[in-house]
């Protein structure tokens, strides 16, 4: 299916550009002590960033999964 590669690229881009950095930031905020010099981001802001990144990623993943299921069903029909 011609749709598959662009959808896969969208999912991978969302992982690399949005979700992974959001997870890393959230992890850092939750596991490291707060610096006495102040922080550039609060834990709530880190969580909000993760929630927004996840919200962008999940629909892309669902779309890719649907396309993969359609492809599997199509291959089953022609076999």
N, CA and C atoms as an extended XYZ file, in Angstrom:
237
Properties=species:S:1:pos:R:3:atomname:S:1:resname:S:1:resid:I:1 pbc="F F F"
N         0.831       -1.190        0.000 N   UNK     1
C         0.000        0.000        0.000 CA  UNK     1
C         0.875        1.252        0.000 C   UNK     1
N         0.502        2.184       -0.806 N   UNK     2
C         1.273        3.415       -0.923 CA  UNK     2
C         1.192        4.265        0.341 C   UNK     2
N         0.155        4.070        1.138 N   UNK     3
C        -0.020        4.859        2.364 CA  UNK     3
C         0.932        4.425        3.474 C   UNK     3
N         1.395        3.224        3.427 N   UNK     4
C         2.120        2.644        4.544 CA  UNK     4
C         3.412        3.388        4.877 C   UNK     4
N         4.237        3.631        3.897 N   UNK     5
C         5.530        4.258        4.186 CA  UNK     5
C         5.388        5.673        4.758 C   UNK     5
N         4.531        6.525        4.190 N   UNK     6
C         4.385        7.853        4.806 CA  UNK     6
C         3.838        7.781        6.235 C   UNK     6
N         2.924        6.860        6.482 N   UNK     7
C         2.380        6.725        7.834 CA  UNK     7
C         3.452        6.243        8.801 C   UNK     7
N         4.253        5.307        8.349 N   UNK     8
C         5.347        4.812        9.184 CA  UNK     8
C         6.341        5.935        9.470 C   UNK     8
N         6.642        6.734        8.474 N   UNK     9
C         7.550        7.860        8.669 CA  UNK     9
C         6.979        8.861        9.664 C   UNK     9
N         5.658        9.094        9.621 N   UNK    10
C         5.016       10.004       10.576 CA  UNK    10
C         5.155        9.483       11.996 C   UNK    10
N         4.924        8.186       12.176 N   UNK    11
C         5.029        7.591       13.506 CA  UNK    11
C         6.465        7.681       14.013 C   UNK    11
N         7.414        7.337       13.173 N   UNK    12
C         8.820        7.396       13.574 CA  UNK    12
C         9.252        8.832       13.879 C   UNK    12
N         8.791        9.773       13.088 N   UNK    13
C         9.127       11.178       13.330 CA  UNK    13
C         8.532       11.649       14.657 C   UNK    13
N         7.290       11.264       14.912 N   UNK    14
C         6.656       11.653       16.176 CA  UNK    14
C         7.408       11.066       17.358 C   UNK    14
N         7.857        9.825       17.211 N   UNK    15
C         8.649        9.205       18.280 CA  UNK    15
C         9.946        9.964       18.508 C   UNK    15
N        10.665       10.213       17.437 N   UNK    16
C        11.988       10.824       17.542 CA  UNK    16
C        11.934       12.301       17.925 C   UNK    16
N        10.998       13.024       17.352 N   UNK    17
C        10.987       14.477       17.513 CA  UNK    17
C        10.120       14.966       18.664 C   UNK    17
N         9.120       14.198       19.043 N   UNK    18
C         8.185       14.692       20.044 CA  UNK    18
C         8.113       13.813       21.287 C   UNK    18
N         7.817       12.541       21.100 N   UNK    19
C         7.559       11.691       22.255 CA  UNK    19
C         8.834       11.367       23.033 C   UNK    19
N         9.908       10.994       22.356 N   UNK    20
C        11.144       10.651       23.057 CA  UNK    20
C        11.674       11.820       23.886 C   UNK    20
N        11.787       13.032       23.320 N   UNK    21
C        12.254       14.146       24.147 CA  UNK    21
C        11.321       14.439       25.329 C   UNK    21
N        10.020       14.295       25.113 N   UNK    22
C         9.069       14.550       26.194 CA  UNK    22
C         9.230       13.527       27.309 C   UNK    22
N         9.448       12.272       26.947 N   UNK    23
C         9.660       11.222       27.953 CA  UNK    23
C        10.959       11.471       28.707 C   UNK    23
N        12.004       11.828       27.983 N   UNK    24
C        13.303       12.098       28.632 CA  UNK    24
C        13.200       13.280       29.606 C   UNK    24
N        12.534       14.327       29.184 N   UNK    25
C        12.379       15.500       30.042 CA  UNK    25
C        11.562       15.150       31.277 C   UNK    25
N        10.463       14.453       31.080 N   UNK    26
C         9.630       14.054       32.213 CA  UNK    26
C        10.410       13.160       33.166 C   UNK    26
N        11.138       12.210       32.624 N   UNK    27
C        11.946       11.325       33.458 CA  UNK    27
C        12.973       12.119       34.261 C   UNK    27
N        13.627       13.056       33.602 N   UNK    28
C        14.640       13.877       34.280 CA  UNK    28
C        14.005       14.690       35.403 C   UNK    28
N        12.847       15.258       35.120 N   UNK    29
C        12.183       16.091       36.118 CA  UNK    29
C        11.721       15.265       37.321 C   UNK    29
N        11.350       14.020       37.085 N   UNK    30
C        10.819       13.189       38.167 CA  UNK    30
C        11.897       12.460       38.956 C   UNK    30
N        13.067       12.260       38.366 N   UNK    31
C        14.086       11.441       39.037 CA  UNK    31
C        15.269       12.227       39.573 C   UNK    31
N        15.480       13.441       39.117 N   UNK    32
C        16.632       14.211       39.577 CA  UNK    32
C        16.185       15.281       40.566 C   UNK    32
N        17.014       15.531       41.566 N   UNK    33
C        16.648       16.570       42.533 CA  UNK    33
C        16.611       17.944       41.872 C   UNK    33
N        15.795       18.787       42.410 N   UNK    34
C        15.668       20.148       41.875 CA  UNK    34
C        16.938       20.931       42.196 C   UNK    34
N        17.439       21.598       41.185 N   UNK    35
C        18.654       22.394       41.336 CA  UNK    35
C        18.368       23.624       42.187 C   UNK    35
N        19.298       23.983       43.063 N   UNK    36
C        19.105       25.203       43.857 CA  UNK    36
C        19.197       26.469       43.004 C   UNK    36
N        19.671       26.329       41.788 N   UNK    37
C        19.812       27.474       40.882 CA  UNK    37
C        18.528       27.745       40.111 C   UNK    37
N        17.500       27.023       40.420 N   UNK    38
C        16.234       27.211       39.730 CA  UNK    38
C        16.106       26.235       38.576 C   UNK    38
N        14.916       26.086       38.099 N   UNK    39
C        14.644       25.172       36.992 CA  UNK    39
C        13.977       25.938       35.868 C   UNK    39
N        14.205       25.467       34.660 N   UNK    40
C        13.589       26.128       33.514 CA  UNK    40
C        12.185       25.580       33.245 C   UNK    40
N        11.866       24.443       33.896 N   UNK    41
C        10.579       23.809       33.648 CA  UNK    41
C        10.121       23.124       34.933 C   UNK    41
N         8.855       23.227       35.217 N   UNK    42
C         8.320       22.542       36.392 CA  UNK    42
C         7.927       21.119       36.026 C   UNK    42
N         7.687       20.310       37.038 N   UNK    43
C         7.238       18.945       36.792 CA  UNK    43
C         5.899       18.950       36.059 C   UNK    43
N         5.045       19.862       36.417 N   UNK    44
C         3.741       19.956       35.747 CA  UNK    44
C         3.907       20.309       34.269 C   UNK    44
N         4.830       21.205       33.967 N   UNK    45
C         5.086       21.558       32.566 CA  UNK    45
C         5.671       20.377       31.802 C   UNK    45
N         6.556       19.618       32.442 N   UNK    46
C         7.123       18.435       31.797 CA  UNK    46
C         6.031       17.408       31.523 C   UNK    46
N         5.137       17.231       32.474 N   UNK    47
C         4.021       16.299       32.288 CA  UNK    47
C         3.100       16.785       31.176 C   UNK    47
N         2.816       18.069       31.145 N   UNK    48
C         1.982       18.626       30.074 CA  UNK    48
C         2.626       18.410       28.709 C   UNK    48
N         3.948       18.583       28.631 N   UNK    49
C         4.657       18.349       27.368 CA  UNK    49
C         4.551       16.903       26.919 C   UNK    49
N         4.667       15.991       27.882 N   UNK    50
C         4.519       14.571       27.560 CA  UNK    50
C         3.104       14.274       27.083 C   UNK    50
N         2.122       14.803       27.758 N   UNK    51
C         0.719       14.559       27.386 CA  UNK    51
C         0.453       15.075       25.974 C   UNK    51
N         0.957       16.254       25.645 N   UNK    52
C         0.761       16.809       24.295 CA  UNK    52
C         1.458       15.958       23.237 C   UNK    52
N         2.698       15.531       23.517 N   UNK    53
C         3.431       14.700       22.557 CA  UNK    53
C         2.717       13.371       22.355 C   UNK    53
N         2.231       12.782       23.434 N   UNK    54
C         1.507       11.508       23.363 CA  UNK    54
C         0.218       11.676       22.566 C   UNK    54
N        -0.447       12.791       22.757 N   UNK    55
C        -1.692       13.053       22.027 CA  UNK    55
C        -1.454       13.166       20.523 C   UNK    55
N        -0.302       13.647       20.124 N   UNK    56
C         0.036       13.728       18.701 CA  UNK    56
C         0.448       12.367       18.148 C   UNK    56
N         1.096       11.557       18.984 N   UNK    57
C         1.631       10.267       18.555 CA  UNK    57
C         0.549        9.200       18.409 C   UNK    57
N        -0.334        9.099       19.377 N   UNK    58
C        -1.307        8.004       19.392 CA  UNK    58
C        -2.210        7.937       18.159 C   UNK    58
N        -2.749        9.052       17.662 N   UNK    59
C        -3.558        8.954       16.442 CA  UNK    59
C        -2.756        8.469       15.230 C   UNK    59
N        -1.507        8.877       15.159 N   UNK    60
C        -0.647        8.421       14.060 CA  UNK    60
C        -0.403        6.924       14.158 C   UNK    60
N        -0.174        6.450       15.371 N   UNK    61
C         0.038        5.023       15.584 CA  UNK    61
C        -1.230        4.239       15.242 C   UNK    61
N        -2.375        4.736       15.653 N   UNK    62
C        -3.642        4.060       15.353 CA  UNK    62
C        -3.881        3.993       13.844 C   UNK    62
N        -3.571        5.062       13.150 N   UNK    63
C        -3.730        5.095       11.690 CA  UNK    63
C        -2.807        4.068       11.030 C   UNK    63
N        -1.571        3.988       11.499 N   UNK    64
C        -0.624        3.017       10.967 CA  UNK    64
C        -1.098        1.597       11.251 C   UNK    64
N        -1.569        1.348       12.456 N   UNK    65
C        -2.057        0.017       12.807 CA  UNK    65
C        -3.249       -0.375       11.931 C   UNK    65
N        -4.134        0.566       11.665 N   UNK    66
C        -5.286        0.292       10.808 CA  UNK    66
C        -4.823       -0.065        9.401 C   UNK    66
N        -3.867        0.678        8.884 N   UNK    67
C        -3.342        0.400        7.548 CA  UNK    67
C        -2.672       -0.973        7.502 C   UNK    67
N        -1.928       -1.310        8.537 N   UNK    68
C        -1.278       -2.625        8.582 CA  UNK    68
C        -2.315       -3.748        8.629 C   UNK    68
N        -3.394       -3.551        9.367 N   UNK    69
C        -4.467       -4.553        9.411 CA  UNK    69
C        -5.138       -4.686        8.036 C   UNK    69
N        -5.359       -3.569        7.376 N   UNK    70
C        -5.953       -3.605        6.040 CA  UNK    70
C        -5.035       -4.341        5.069 C   UNK    70
N        -3.755       -4.086        5.180 N   UNK    71
C        -2.781       -4.761        4.328 CA  UNK    71
C        -2.777       -6.261        4.596 C   UNK    71
N        -2.792       -6.638        5.855 N   UNK    72
C        -2.834       -8.064        6.218 CA  UNK    72
C        -4.103       -8.723        5.670 C   UNK    72
N        -5.248       -8.042        5.813 N   UNK    73
C        -6.513       -8.585        5.315 CA  UNK    73
C        -6.484       -8.716        3.787 C   UNK    73
N        -5.916       -7.716        3.124 N   UNK    74
C        -5.820       -7.759        1.670 CA  UNK    74
C        -4.943       -8.929        1.222 C   UNK    74
N        -3.818       -9.116        1.881 N   UNK    75
C        -2.923      -10.225        1.531 CA  UNK    75
C        -3.596      -11.570        1.779 C   UNK    75
N        -4.388      -11.656        2.833 N   UNK    76
C        -5.103      -12.902        3.133 CA  UNK    76
C        -6.135      -13.215        2.039 C   UNK    76
N        -6.756      -12.182        1.522 N   UNK    77
C        -7.777      -12.368        0.477 CA  UNK    77
C        -7.156      -12.822       -0.840 C   UNK    77
N        -5.970      -12.355       -1.151 N   UNK    78
C        -5.371      -12.712       -2.434 CA  UNK    78
C        -4.548      -14.001       -2.362 C   UNK    78
N        -4.358      -14.524       -1.175 N   UNK    79
C        -3.573      -15.761       -1.026 CA  UNK    79
C        -4.407      -16.984       -1.357 C   UNK    79
